[in-house]
């Protein structure tokens, strides 16, 4: 009988735990919120302009649209 009581005592705290999938979702949401708060408008515009320039260069250089992630060779060429 003691064994069964021990198992129930161990299972009780586990019932209140969050599943890994839920933790991953919550963590991703938290990261998105932090990035949204931390990104200054000027920085976001600057990064967007730089990516547009890189995409244009890639199209002119290789004749194909830039897709992410890029290979190390493309980074070195740039």
PDB file of N, CA, C and O in Angstrom:
ATOM      1  N   UNK A   1       0.815  -1.186   0.000  1.00  0.00           N
ATOM      2  CA  UNK A   1       0.000   0.000   0.000  1.00  0.00           C
ATOM      3  C   UNK A   1       0.867   1.262   0.000  1.00  0.00           C
ATOM      4  O   UNK A   1       0.511   2.268  -0.614  1.00  0.00           O
ATOM      5  N   UNK A   2       2.014   1.200   0.697  1.00  0.00           N
ATOM      6  CA  UNK A   2       2.908   2.350   0.752  1.00  0.00           C
ATOM      7  C   UNK A   2       3.420   2.698  -0.645  1.00  0.00           C
ATOM      8  O   UNK A   2       3.558   3.875  -0.980  1.00  0.00           O
ATOM      9  N   UNK A   3       3.700   1.687  -1.455  1.00  0.00           N
ATOM     10  CA  UNK A   3       4.197   1.908  -2.810  1.00  0.00           C
ATOM     11  C   UNK A   3       3.184   2.697  -3.641  1.00  0.00           C
ATOM     12  O   UNK A   3       3.557   3.620  -4.366  1.00  0.00           O
ATOM     13  N   UNK A   4       1.917   2.337  -3.535  1.00  0.00           N
ATOM     14  CA  UNK A   4       0.867   3.025  -4.285  1.00  0.00           C
ATOM     15  C   UNK A   4       0.754   4.477  -3.818  1.00  0.00           C
ATOM     16  O   UNK A   4       0.583   5.373  -4.644  1.00  0.00           O
ATOM     17  N   UNK A   5       0.844   4.720  -2.525  1.00  0.00           N
ATOM     18  CA  UNK A   5       0.754   6.071  -1.981  1.00  0.00           C
ATOM     19  C   UNK A   5       1.949   6.909  -2.467  1.00  0.00           C
ATOM     20  O   UNK A   5       1.800   8.090  -2.778  1.00  0.00           O
ATOM     21  N   UNK A   6       3.123   6.289  -2.528  1.00  0.00           N
ATOM     22  CA  UNK A   6       4.308   6.988  -3.024  1.00  0.00           C
ATOM     23  C   UNK A   6       4.141   7.380  -4.486  1.00  0.00           C
ATOM     24  O   UNK A   6       4.516   8.483  -4.884  1.00  0.00           O
ATOM     25  N   UNK A   7       3.581   6.483  -5.280  1.00  0.00           N
ATOM     26  CA  UNK A   7       3.351   6.788  -6.689  1.00  0.00           C
ATOM     27  C   UNK A   7       2.370   7.938  -6.851  1.00  0.00           C
ATOM     28  O   UNK A   7       2.580   8.819  -7.684  1.00  0.00           O
ATOM     29  N   UNK A   8       1.311   7.938  -6.071  1.00  0.00           N
ATOM     30  CA  UNK A   8       0.335   9.023  -6.141  1.00  0.00           C
ATOM     31  C   UNK A   8       0.958  10.349  -5.719  1.00  0.00           C
ATOM     32  O   UNK A   8       0.661  11.393  -6.300  1.00  0.00           O
ATOM     33  N   UNK A   9       1.816  10.307  -4.716  1.00  0.00           N
ATOM     34  CA  UNK A   9       2.483  11.527  -4.261  1.00  0.00           C
ATOM     35  C   UNK A   9       3.413  12.075  -5.341  1.00  0.00           C
ATOM     36  O   UNK A   9       3.530  13.290  -5.497  1.00  0.00           O
ATOM     37  N   UNK A  10       4.062  11.204  -6.073  1.00  0.00           N
ATOM     38  CA  UNK A  10       4.939  11.638  -7.161  1.00  0.00           C
ATOM     39  C   UNK A  10       4.148  12.161  -8.348  1.00  0.00           C
ATOM     40  O   UNK A  10       4.579  13.104  -9.012  1.00  0.00           O
ATOM     41  N   UNK A  11       3.005  11.567  -8.621  1.00  0.00           N
ATOM     42  CA  UNK A  11       2.204  11.956  -9.774  1.00  0.00           C
ATOM     43  C   UNK A  11       1.493  13.280  -9.550  1.00  0.00           C
ATOM     44  O   UNK A  11       1.239  13.999 -10.516  1.00  0.00           O
ATOM     45  N   UNK A  12       1.168  13.623  -8.331  1.00  0.00           N
ATOM     46  CA  UNK A  12       0.412  14.844  -8.052  1.00  0.00           C
ATOM     47  C   UNK A  12       1.132  16.106  -8.531  1.00  0.00           C
ATOM     48  O   UNK A  12       0.508  16.919  -9.213  1.00  0.00           O
ATOM     49  N   UNK A  13       2.420  16.313  -8.209  1.00  0.00           N
ATOM     50  CA  UNK A  13       3.081  17.521  -8.704  1.00  0.00           C
ATOM     51  C   UNK A  13       3.197  17.537 -10.221  1.00  0.00           C
ATOM     52  O   UNK A  13       3.151  18.606 -10.829  1.00  0.00           O
ATOM     53  N   UNK A  14       3.345  16.381 -10.838  1.00  0.00           N
ATOM     54  CA  UNK A  14       3.489  16.321 -12.287  1.00  0.00           C
ATOM     55  C   UNK A  14       2.229  16.799 -12.988  1.00  0.00           C
ATOM     56  O   UNK A  14       2.304  17.292 -14.113  1.00  0.00           O
ATOM     57  N   UNK A  15       1.087  16.665 -12.354  1.00  0.00           N
ATOM     58  CA  UNK A  15      -0.161  17.086 -12.980  1.00  0.00           C
ATOM     59  C   UNK A  15      -0.186  18.591 -13.199  1.00  0.00           C
ATOM     60  O   UNK A  15      -0.848  19.057 -14.126  1.00  0.00           O
ATOM     61  N   UNK A  16       0.505  19.358 -12.384  1.00  0.00           N
ATOM     62  CA  UNK A  16       0.509  20.808 -12.521  1.00  0.00           C
ATOM     63  C   UNK A  16       1.606  21.346 -13.421  1.00  0.00           C
ATOM     64  O   UNK A  16       1.681  22.555 -13.644  1.00  0.00           O
ATOM     65  N   UNK A  17       2.455  20.477 -13.940  1.00  0.00           N
ATOM     66  CA  UNK A  17       3.557  20.921 -14.790  1.00  0.00           C
ATOM     67  C   UNK A  17       3.078  21.252 -16.190  1.00  0.00           C
ATOM     68  O   UNK A  17       2.090  20.700 -16.674  1.00  0.00           O
ATOM     69  N   UNK A  18       3.790  22.156 -16.828  1.00  0.00           N
ATOM     70  CA  UNK A  18       3.488  22.546 -18.197  1.00  0.00           C
ATOM     71  C   UNK A  18       4.235  21.606 -19.135  1.00  0.00           C
ATOM     72  O   UNK A  18       5.394  21.270 -18.892  1.00  0.00           O
ATOM     73  N   UNK A  19       3.578  21.189 -20.192  1.00  0.00           N
ATOM     74  CA  UNK A  19       4.195  20.294 -21.167  1.00  0.00           C
ATOM     75  C   UNK A  19       5.295  21.020 -21.934  1.00  0.00           C
ATOM     76  O   UNK A  19       5.235  22.240 -22.086  1.00  0.00           O
ATOM     77  N   UNK A  20       6.305  20.283 -22.424  1.00  0.00           N
ATOM     78  CA  UNK A  20       7.393  20.919 -23.173  1.00  0.00           C
ATOM     79  C   UNK A  20       6.904  21.727 -24.377  1.00  0.00           C
ATOM     80  O   UNK A  20       7.458  22.785 -24.675  1.00  0.00           O
ATOM     81  N   UNK A  21       5.880  21.240 -25.067  1.00  0.00           N
ATOM     82  CA  UNK A  21       5.365  21.970 -26.224  1.00  0.00           C
ATOM     83  C   UNK A  21       4.805  23.321 -25.793  1.00  0.00           C
ATOM     84  O   UNK A  21       4.978  24.324 -26.486  1.00  0.00           O
ATOM     85  N   UNK A  22       4.130  23.340 -24.639  1.00  0.00           N
ATOM     86  CA  UNK A  22       3.582  24.594 -24.136  1.00  0.00           C
ATOM     87  C   UNK A  22       4.703  25.539 -23.719  1.00  0.00           C
ATOM     88  O   UNK A  22       4.625  26.744 -23.957  1.00  0.00           O
ATOM     89  N   UNK A  23       5.742  24.994 -23.098  1.00  0.00           N
ATOM     90  CA  UNK A  23       6.878  25.824 -22.708  1.00  0.00           C
ATOM     91  C   UNK A  23       7.559  26.419 -23.931  1.00  0.00           C
ATOM     92  O   UNK A  23       7.918  27.596 -23.925  1.00  0.00           O
ATOM     93  N   UNK A  24       7.738  25.630 -24.967  1.00  0.00           N
ATOM     94  CA  UNK A  24       8.374  26.114 -26.191  1.00  0.00           C
ATOM     95  C   UNK A  24       7.546  27.235 -26.801  1.00  0.00           C
ATOM     96  O   UNK A  24       8.096  28.242 -27.247  1.00  0.00           O
ATOM     97  N   UNK A  25       6.238  27.069 -26.822  1.00  0.00           N
ATOM     98  CA  UNK A  25       5.353  28.095 -27.380  1.00  0.00           C
ATOM     99  C   UNK A  25       5.430  29.371 -26.542  1.00  0.00           C
ATOM    100  O   UNK A  25       5.510  30.472 -27.088  1.00  0.00           O
ATOM    101  N   UNK A  26       5.407  29.221 -25.220  1.00  0.00           N
ATOM    102  CA  UNK A  26       5.493  30.381 -24.334  1.00  0.00           C
ATOM    103  C   UNK A  26       6.842  31.080 -24.476  1.00  0.00           C
ATOM    104  O   UNK A  26       6.909  32.309 -24.464  1.00  0.00           O
ATOM    105  N   UNK A  27       7.902  30.311 -24.608  1.00  0.00           N
ATOM    106  CA  UNK A  27       9.235  30.894 -24.770  1.00  0.00           C
ATOM    107  C   UNK A  27       9.337  31.651 -26.087  1.00  0.00           C
ATOM    108  O   UNK A  27       9.904  32.742 -26.134  1.00  0.00           O
ATOM    109  N   UNK A  28       8.794  31.080 -27.155  1.00  0.00           N
ATOM    110  CA  UNK A  28       8.820  31.750 -28.455  1.00  0.00           C
ATOM    111  C   UNK A  28       8.036  33.058 -28.397  1.00  0.00           C
ATOM    112  O   UNK A  28       8.476  34.070 -28.943  1.00  0.00           O
ATOM    113  N   UNK A  29       6.886  33.041 -27.743  1.00  0.00           N
ATOM    114  CA  UNK A  29       6.099  34.266 -27.590  1.00  0.00           C
ATOM    115  C   UNK A  29       6.876  35.323 -26.809  1.00  0.00           C
ATOM    116  O   UNK A  29       6.854  36.502 -27.164  1.00  0.00           O
ATOM    117  N   UNK A  30       7.557  34.903 -25.754  1.00  0.00           N
ATOM    118  CA  UNK A  30       8.333  35.839 -24.938  1.00  0.00           C
ATOM    119  C   UNK A  30       9.476  36.449 -25.739  1.00  0.00           C
ATOM    120  O   UNK A  30       9.746  37.644 -25.621  1.00  0.00           O
ATOM    121  N   UNK A  31      10.147  35.645 -26.547  1.00  0.00           N
ATOM    122  CA  UNK A  31      11.244  36.154 -27.377  1.00  0.00           C
ATOM    123  C   UNK A  31      10.716  37.156 -28.388  1.00  0.00           C
ATOM    124  O   UNK A  31      11.326  38.205 -28.595  1.00  0.00           O
ATOM    125  N   UNK A  32       9.588  36.848 -29.020  1.00  0.00           N
ATOM    126  CA  UNK A  32       9.000  37.785 -29.984  1.00  0.00           C
ATOM    127  C   UNK A  32       8.641  39.112 -29.318  1.00  0.00           C
ATOM    128  O   UNK A  32       8.868  40.177 -29.891  1.00  0.00           O
ATOM    129  N   UNK A  33       8.088  39.049 -28.123  1.00  0.00           N
ATOM    130  CA  UNK A  33       7.744  40.275 -27.401  1.00  0.00           C
ATOM    131  C   UNK A  33       8.988  41.090 -27.067  1.00  0.00           C
ATOM    132  O   UNK A  33       8.992  42.312 -27.212  1.00  0.00           O
ATOM    133  N   UNK A  34      10.046  40.410 -26.618  1.00  0.00           N
ATOM    134  CA  UNK A  34      11.290  41.119 -26.301  1.00  0.00           C
ATOM    135  C   UNK A  34      11.897  41.766 -27.539  1.00  0.00           C
ATOM    136  O   UNK A  34      12.348  42.910 -27.489  1.00  0.00           O
ATOM    137  N   UNK A  35      11.907  41.039 -28.639  1.00  0.00           N
ATOM    138  CA  UNK A  35      12.467  41.596 -29.864  1.00  0.00           C
ATOM    139  C   UNK A  35      11.658  42.784 -30.356  1.00  0.00           C
ATOM    140  O   UNK A  35      12.223  43.772 -30.824  1.00  0.00           O
ATOM    141  N   UNK A  36      10.344  42.694 -30.255  1.00  0.00           N
ATOM    142  CA  UNK A  36       9.492  43.798 -30.692  1.00  0.00           C
ATOM    143  C   UNK A  36       9.742  45.041 -29.844  1.00  0.00           C
ATOM    144  O   UNK A  36       9.747  46.154 -30.370  1.00  0.00           O
ATOM    145  N   UNK A  37       9.946  44.869 -28.553  1.00  0.00           N
ATOM    146  CA  UNK A  37      10.205  46.004 -27.672  1.00  0.00           C
ATOM    147  C   UNK A  37      11.614  46.546 -27.841  1.00  0.00           C
ATOM    148  O   UNK A  37      11.835  47.749 -27.708  1.00  0.00           O
ATOM    149  N   UNK A  38      12.563  45.678 -28.129  1.00  0.00           N
ATOM    150  CA  UNK A  38      13.962  46.085 -28.177  1.00  0.00           C
ATOM    151  C   UNK A  38      14.369  46.688 -29.516  1.00  0.00           C
ATOM    152  O   UNK A  38      15.358  47.418 -29.586  1.00  0.00           O
ATOM    153  N   UNK A  39      13.632  46.400 -30.566  1.00  0.00           N
ATOM    154  CA  UNK A  39      14.021  46.857 -31.897  1.00  0.00           C
ATOM    155  C   UNK A  39      13.576  48.302 -32.110  1.00  0.00           C
ATOM    156  O   UNK A  39      12.381  48.597 -32.142  1.00  0.00           O
ATOM    157  N   UNK A  40      14.539  49.184 -32.253  1.00  0.00           N
ATOM    158  CA  UNK A  40      14.225  50.574 -32.561  1.00  0.00           C
ATOM    159  C   UNK A  40      13.759  50.665 -34.006  1.00  0.00           C
ATOM    160  O   UNK A  40      14.184  49.882 -34.855  1.00  0.00           O
ATOM    161  N   UNK A  41      12.896  51.611 -34.274  1.00  0.00           N
ATOM    162  CA  UNK A  41      12.351  51.763 -35.628  1.00  0.00           C
ATOM    163  C   UNK A  41      13.464  52.013 -36.640  1.00  0.00           C
ATOM    164  O   UNK A  41      13.429  51.469 -37.743  1.00  0.00           O
ATOM    165  N   UNK A  42      14.455  52.834 -36.273  1.00  0.00           N
ATOM    166  CA  UNK A  42      15.556  53.122 -37.197  1.00  0.00           C
ATOM    167  C   UNK A  42      16.372  51.871 -37.499  1.00  0.00           C
ATOM    168  O   UNK A  42      16.788  51.658 -38.637  1.00  0.00           O
ATOM    169  N   UNK A  43      16.599  51.049 -36.490  1.00  0.00           N
ATOM    170  CA  UNK A  43      17.351  49.811 -36.688  1.00  0.00           C
ATOM    171  C   UNK A  43      16.597  48.879 -37.617  1.00  0.00           C
ATOM    172  O   UNK A  43      17.188  48.285 -38.518  1.00  0.00           O
ATOM    173  N   UNK A  44      15.303  48.748 -37.406  1.00  0.00           N
ATOM    174  CA  UNK A  44      14.487  47.887 -38.259  1.00  0.00           C
ATOM    175  C   UNK A  44      14.522  48.371 -39.702  1.00  0.00           C
ATOM    176  O   UNK A  44      14.668  47.567 -40.622  1.00  0.00           O
ATOM    177  N   UNK A  45      14.389  49.685 -39.909  1.00  0.00           N
ATOM    178  CA  UNK A  45      14.446  50.233 -41.275  1.00  0.00           C
ATOM    179  C   UNK A  45      15.818  50.006 -41.896  1.00  0.00           C
ATOM    180  O   UNK A  45      15.921  49.681 -43.079  1.00  0.00           O
ATOM    181  N   UNK A  46      16.865  50.176 -41.105  1.00  0.00           N
ATOM    182  CA  UNK A  46      18.221  49.978 -41.606  1.00  0.00           C
ATOM    183  C   UNK A  46      18.452  48.533 -42.029  1.00  0.00           C
ATOM    184  O   UNK A  46      19.016  48.278 -43.093  1.00  0.00           O
ATOM    185  N   UNK A  47      18.016  47.582 -41.195  1.00  0.00           N
ATOM    186  CA  UNK A  47      18.160  46.167 -41.543  1.00  0.00           C
ATOM    187  C   UNK A  47      17.352  45.823 -42.787  1.00  0.00           C
ATOM    188  O   UNK A  47      17.818  45.073 -43.645  1.00  0.00           O
ATOM    189  N   UNK A  48      16.150  46.365 -42.887  1.00  0.00           N
ATOM    190  CA  UNK A  48      15.309  46.092 -44.059  1.00  0.00           C
ATOM    191  C   UNK A  48      15.972  46.626 -45.325  1.00  0.00           C
ATOM    192  O   UNK A  48      15.963  45.959 -46.360  1.00  0.00           O
ATOM    193  N   UNK A  49      16.547  47.826 -45.248  1.00  0.00           N
ATOM    194  CA  UNK A  49      17.233  48.402 -46.408  1.00  0.00           C
ATOM    195  C   UNK A  49      18.453  47.565 -46.782  1.00  0.00           C
ATOM    196  O   UNK A  49      18.704  47.325 -47.963  1.00  0.00           O
ATOM    197  N   UNK A  50      19.207  47.123 -45.787  1.00  0.00           N
ATOM    198  CA  UNK A  50      20.384  46.298 -46.057  1.00  0.00           C
ATOM    199  C   UNK A  50      19.992  44.978 -46.711  1.00  0.00           C
ATOM    200  O   UNK A  50      20.661  44.524 -47.639  1.00  0.00           O
ATOM    201  N   UNK A  51      18.920  44.364 -46.239  1.00  0.00           N
ATOM    202  CA  UNK A  51      18.469  43.105 -46.847  1.00  0.00           C
ATOM    203  C   UNK A  51      17.958  43.317 -48.266  1.00  0.00           C
ATOM    204  O   UNK A  51      18.165  42.466 -49.131  1.00  0.00           O
ATOM    205  N   UNK A  52      17.288  44.447 -48.515  1.00  0.00           N
ATOM    206  CA  UNK A  52      16.855  44.744 -49.894  1.00  0.00           C
ATOM    207  C   UNK A  52      18.068  44.912 -50.807  1.00  0.00           C
ATOM    208  O   UNK A  52      18.076  44.408 -51.930  1.00  0.00           O
ATOM    209  N   UNK A  53      19.095  45.622 -50.325  1.00  0.00           N
ATOM    210  CA  UNK A  53      20.314  45.801 -51.107  1.00  0.00           C
ATOM    211  C   UNK A  53      20.961  44.455 -51.396  1.00  0.00           C
ATOM    212  O   UNK A  53      21.344  44.180 -52.533  1.00  0.00           O
ATOM    213  N   UNK A  54      21.084  43.615 -50.372  1.00  0.00           N
ATOM    214  CA  UNK A  54      21.697  42.304 -50.544  1.00  0.00           C
ATOM    215  C   UNK A  54      20.888  41.457 -51.513  1.00  0.00           C
ATOM    216  O   UNK A  54      21.460  40.760 -52.351  1.00  0.00           O
ATOM    217  N   UNK A  55      19.573  41.508 -51.411  1.00  0.00           N
ATOM    218  CA  UNK A  55      18.717  40.741 -52.323  1.00  0.00           C
ATOM    219  C   UNK A  55      18.896  41.221 -53.758  1.00  0.00           C
ATOM    220  O   UNK A  55      18.944  40.410 -54.683  1.00  0.00           O
ATOM    221  N   UNK A  56      18.997  42.545 -53.949  1.00  0.00           N
ATOM    222  CA  UNK A  56      19.231  43.084 -55.290  1.00  0.00           C
ATOM    223  C   UNK A  56      20.584  42.670 -55.839  1.00  0.00           C
ATOM    224  O   UNK A  56      20.701  42.295 -57.005  1.00  0.00           O
ATOM    225  N   UNK A  57      21.614  42.738 -54.990  1.00  0.00           N
ATOM    226  CA  UNK A  57      22.944  42.304 -55.409  1.00  0.00           C
ATOM    227  C   UNK A  57      22.922  40.832 -55.797  1.00  0.00           C
ATOM    228  O   UNK A  57      23.482  40.451 -56.824  1.00  0.00           O
ATOM    229  N   UNK A  58      22.278  40.005 -54.980  1.00  0.00           N
ATOM    230  CA  UNK A  58      22.218  38.566 -55.236  1.00  0.00           C
ATOM    231  C   UNK A  58      21.519  38.288 -56.564  1.00  0.00           C
ATOM    232  O   UNK A  58      21.963  37.440 -57.339  1.00  0.00           O
ATOM    233  N   UNK A  59      20.432  38.998 -56.824  1.00  0.00           N
ATOM    234  CA  UNK A  59      19.697  38.815 -58.085  1.00  0.00           C
ATOM    235  C   UNK A  59      20.580  39.200 -59.273  1.00  0.00           C
ATOM    236  O   UNK A  59      20.615  38.489 -60.278  1.00  0.00           O
ATOM    237  N   UNK A  60      21.294  40.327 -59.158  1.00  0.00           N
ATOM    238  CA  UNK A  60      22.159  40.771 -60.251  1.00  0.00           C
ATOM    239  C   UNK A  60      23.368  39.851 -60.421  1.00  0.00           C
ATOM    240  O   UNK A  60      23.781  39.574 -61.547  1.00  0.00           O
ATOM    241  N   UNK A  61      23.927  39.384 -59.332  1.00  0.00           N
ATOM    242  CA  UNK A  61      25.147  38.566 -59.384  1.00  0.00           C
ATOM    243  C   UNK A  61      24.884  37.148 -59.850  1.00  0.00           C
ATOM    244  O   UNK A  61      25.624  36.617 -60.679  1.00  0.00           O
ATOM    245  N   UNK A  62      23.829  36.527 -59.320  1.00  0.00           N
ATOM    246  CA  UNK A  62      23.578  35.120 -59.600  1.00  0.00           C
ATOM    247  C   UNK A  62      22.369  34.873 -60.491  1.00  0.00           C
ATOM    248  O   UNK A  62      22.177  33.759 -60.976  1.00  0.00           O
ATOM    249  N   UNK A  63      21.556  35.892 -60.711  1.00  0.00           N
ATOM    250  CA  UNK A  63      20.388  35.731 -61.568  1.00  0.00           C
ATOM    251  C   UNK A  63      19.234  34.984 -60.924  1.00  0.00           C
ATOM    252  O   UNK A  63      18.295  34.583 -61.612  1.00  0.00           O
ATOM    253  N   UNK A  64      19.289  34.791 -59.614  1.00  0.00           N
ATOM    254  CA  UNK A  64      18.201  34.120 -58.891  1.00  0.00           C
ATOM    255  C   UNK A  64      17.884  34.917 -57.629  1.00  0.00           C
ATOM    256  O   UNK A  64      18.710  35.678 -57.125  1.00  0.00           O
ATOM    257  N   UNK A  65      16.677  34.721 -57.140  1.00  0.00           N
ATOM    258  CA  UNK A  65      16.230  35.418 -55.940  1.00  0.00           C
ATOM    259  C   UNK A  65      16.962  34.900 -54.705  1.00  0.00           C
ATOM    260  O   UNK A  65      17.237  33.706 -54.591  1.00  0.00           O
ATOM    261  N   UNK A  66      17.274  35.806 -53.785  1.00  0.00           N
ATOM    262  CA  UNK A  66      17.922  35.445 -52.527  1.00  0.00           C
ATOM    263  C   UNK A  66      16.939  34.688 -51.647  1.00  0.00           C
ATOM    264  O   UNK A  66      15.812  35.132 -51.431  1.00  0.00           O
ATOM    265  N   UNK A  67      17.379  33.542 -51.144  1.00  0.00           N
ATOM    266  CA  UNK A  67      16.562  32.776 -50.206  1.00  0.00           C
ATOM    267  C   UNK A  67      17.389  32.526 -48.948  1.00  0.00           C
ATOM    268  O   UNK A  67      18.598  32.306 -49.012  1.00  0.00           O
ATOM    269  N   UNK A  68      16.726  32.564 -47.833  1.00  0.00           N
ATOM    270  CA  UNK A  68      17.387  32.337 -46.550  1.00  0.00           C
ATOM    271  C   UNK A  68      17.146  30.928 -46.079  1.00  0.00           C
ATOM    272  O   UNK A  68      16.070  30.390 -46.344  1.00  0.00           O
ATOM    273  N   UNK A  69      18.060  30.308 -45.411  1.00  0.00           N
ATOM    274  CA  UNK A  69      19.390  30.818 -45.083  1.00  0.00           C
ATOM    275  C   UNK A  69      20.306  30.743 -46.299  1.00  0.00           C
ATOM    276  O   UNK A  69      20.127  29.898 -47.175  1.00  0.00           O
ATOM    277  N   UNK A  70      21.278  31.630 -46.338  1.00  0.00           N
ATOM    278  CA  UNK A  70      22.231  31.639 -47.443  1.00  0.00           C
ATOM    279  C   UNK A  70      23.442  30.794 -47.068  1.00  0.00           C
ATOM    280  O   UNK A  70      23.731  30.579 -45.891  1.00  0.00           O
ATOM    281  N   UNK A  71      24.129  30.331 -48.077  1.00  0.00           N
ATOM    282  CA  UNK A  71      25.324  29.517 -47.827  1.00  0.00           C
ATOM    283  C   UNK A  71      26.508  30.422 -47.475  1.00  0.00           C
ATOM    284  O   UNK A  71      26.477  31.630 -47.711  1.00  0.00           O
ATOM    285  N   UNK A  72      27.531  29.819 -46.916  1.00  0.00           N
ATOM    286  CA  UNK A  72      28.742  30.564 -46.589  1.00  0.00           C
ATOM    287  C   UNK A  72      29.373  31.156 -47.845  1.00  0.00           C
ATOM    288  O   UNK A  72      29.929  32.253 -47.807  1.00  0.00           O
ATOM    289  N   UNK A  73      29.286  30.434 -48.947  1.00  0.00           N
ATOM    290  CA  UNK A  73      29.868  30.908 -50.206  1.00  0.00           C
ATOM    291  C   UNK A  73      29.219  32.210 -50.660  1.00  0.00           C
ATOM    292  O   UNK A  73      29.906  33.102 -51.157  1.00  0.00           O
ATOM    293  N   UNK A  74      27.912  32.327 -50.496  1.00  0.00           N
ATOM    294  CA  UNK A  74      27.216  33.557 -50.883  1.00  0.00           C
ATOM    295  C   UNK A  74      27.654  34.710 -49.984  1.00  0.00           C
ATOM    296  O   UNK A  74      27.854  35.827 -50.462  1.00  0.00           O
ATOM    297  N   UNK A  75      27.802  34.450 -48.703  1.00  0.00           N
ATOM    298  CA  UNK A  75      28.238  35.496 -47.772  1.00  0.00           C
ATOM    299  C   UNK A  75      29.633  35.971 -48.149  1.00  0.00           C
ATOM    300  O   UNK A  75      29.897  37.174 -48.143  1.00  0.00           O
ATOM    301  N   UNK A  76      30.522  35.054 -48.473  1.00  0.00           N
ATOM    302  CA  UNK A  76      31.890  35.423 -48.846  1.00  0.00           C
ATOM    303  C   UNK A  76      31.897  36.205 -50.152  1.00  0.00           C
ATOM    304  O   UNK A  76      32.640  37.178 -50.282  1.00  0.00           O
ATOM    305  N   UNK A  77      31.092  35.803 -51.110  1.00  0.00           N
ATOM    306  CA  UNK A  77      31.000  36.531 -52.378  1.00  0.00           C
ATOM    307  C   UNK A  77      30.523  37.957 -52.152  1.00  0.00           C
ATOM    308  O   UNK A  77      31.014  38.887 -52.792  1.00  0.00           O
ATOM    309  N   UNK A  78      29.580  38.132 -51.257  1.00  0.00           N
ATOM    310  CA  UNK A  78      29.028  39.452 -50.985  1.00  0.00           C
ATOM    311  C   UNK A  78      30.086  40.326 -50.342  1.00  0.00           C
ATOM    312  O   UNK A  78      29.821  41.488 -50.031  1.00  0.00           O
TER     313      UNK A  78
END
